[in-house]
Amino acid sequence: MIKRKPNRLRDYDYSQDGCYFITICTKDRREWFGGVENNEMVLNQYGKTAEGFWKEMPIHFGRVEIDEFRVMPNHIHGIVIIRNELGSQVGNACMRSLQRRYPP
């Protein structure tokens, strides 16, 4: 297995307001979502399903908006915007231990 350098900020609360660039890769980088033909991405049924789920994210998570995204043969790139209004938060911030949230 390839060792990757951690790319998340230590102790950063990713449920807070902000724009987040996300990449989701398929297992073993297999090309499940389609292929590139004539320099254009052509989605297969799995790619269309992945695209549909990405577009539905705001329906399931009311404080989440989606911006630009691309489905590639073996991954998805996208920008997710979190807007926490009225003090509510996305994610499980309220469920984390106090030690995690407030290190000594």
C-alpha positions as CSV (number, residue, x, y, z in Angstrom):
1,M,0.0,0.0,0.0
2,I,1.3,3.5,-0.9
3,K,2.0,5.7,2.1
4,R,0.5,9.1,1.6
5,K,1.4,12.3,3.5
6,P,-1.6,13.4,5.6
7,N,-3.3,16.3,3.8
8,R,-5.7,17.4,6.6
9,L,-5.0,20.2,9.1
10,R,-4.5,18.8,12.5
11,D,-7.3,19.7,14.9
12,Y,-9.2,21.6,12.2
13,D,-13.0,21.3,12.4
14,Y,-14.1,20.5,8.9
15,S,-17.7,20.9,9.8
16,Q,-17.3,24.7,10.1
17,D,-18.3,27.2,7.3
18,G,-16.1,27.1,4.3
19,C,-15.4,25.9,0.8
20,Y,-13.8,22.5,0.6
21,F,-12.1,20.9,-2.4
22,I,-12.8,17.2,-2.2
23,T,-11.5,14.2,-4.2
24,I,-13.1,10.8,-3.8
25,C,-11.2,7.9,-5.5
26,T,-12.4,4.5,-6.4
27,K,-10.9,1.5,-4.6
28,D,-7.6,0.5,-6.3
29,R,-8.2,3.4,-8.7
30,R,-10.3,1.2,-10.9
31,E,-12.0,3.1,-13.7
32,W,-15.6,2.5,-12.6
33,F,-17.2,5.7,-13.9
34,G,-16.5,5.6,-17.6
35,G,-13.7,6.7,-19.9
36,V,-12.2,9.5,-21.9
37,E,-13.1,9.5,-25.6
38,N,-11.9,12.3,-28.0
39,N,-10.7,14.3,-24.9
40,E,-14.1,14.2,-23.3
41,M,-15.3,12.2,-20.3
42,V,-18.1,9.8,-21.2
43,L,-19.9,8.5,-18.1
44,N,-21.2,5.0,-17.9
45,Q,-24.1,3.9,-15.7
46,Y,-21.9,4.0,-12.6
47,G,-20.6,7.4,-13.5
48,K,-24.1,8.7,-14.0
49,T,-25.1,7.3,-10.7
50,A,-22.1,8.9,-8.9
51,E,-22.9,12.2,-10.6
52,G,-26.6,11.9,-9.5
53,F,-25.6,11.2,-5.9
54,W,-23.2,14.2,-5.9
55,K,-26.0,16.5,-7.2
56,E,-28.3,15.2,-4.5
57,M,-26.0,16.2,-1.6
58,P,-27.8,19.4,-0.8
59,I,-31.1,17.6,-0.5
60,H,-29.7,15.3,2.2
61,F,-27.6,17.9,3.9
62,G,-29.5,21.2,4.1
63,R,-26.5,23.4,4.9
64,V,-24.3,22.0,2.1
65,E,-24.1,23.5,-1.4
66,I,-22.2,22.1,-4.3
67,D,-20.1,24.2,-6.7
68,E,-18.1,22.9,-9.6
69,F,-17.4,19.2,-9.9
70,R,-16.1,16.6,-12.4
71,V,-16.6,12.9,-12.5
72,M,-13.4,11.3,-13.9
73,P,-12.9,7.6,-14.8
74,N,-11.6,6.7,-11.3
75,H,-12.4,9.7,-9.1
76,I,-14.6,12.7,-8.5
77,H,-13.3,16.2,-7.9
78,G,-15.7,18.8,-6.4
79,I,-16.1,21.8,-4.3
80,V,-18.5,21.6,-1.3
81,I,-19.7,24.7,0.5
82,I,-20.8,24.5,4.1
83,R,-22.9,27.3,5.4
84,N,-23.9,26.9,9.1
85,E,-26.8,29.2,9.7
86,L,-28.4,29.9,13.1
87,G,-25.6,28.1,14.9
88,S,-26.4,24.7,13.6
89,Q,-23.5,22.6,12.3
90,V,-22.9,20.0,9.7
91,G,-21.3,16.8,10.8
92,N,-20.8,15.3,14.2
93,A,-19.0,18.2,16.0
94,C,-21.4,17.9,18.9
95,M,-20.6,14.2,19.3
96,R,-16.8,14.6,19.5
97,S,-15.1,14.1,22.9
98,L,-14.0,17.2,24.8
99,Q,-10.4,16.0,24.7
100,R,-10.5,16.1,20.9
101,R,-12.1,19.5,20.7
102,Y,-10.1,21.1,23.5
103,P,-6.6,19.5,23.7
104,P,-4.6,20.1,26.9
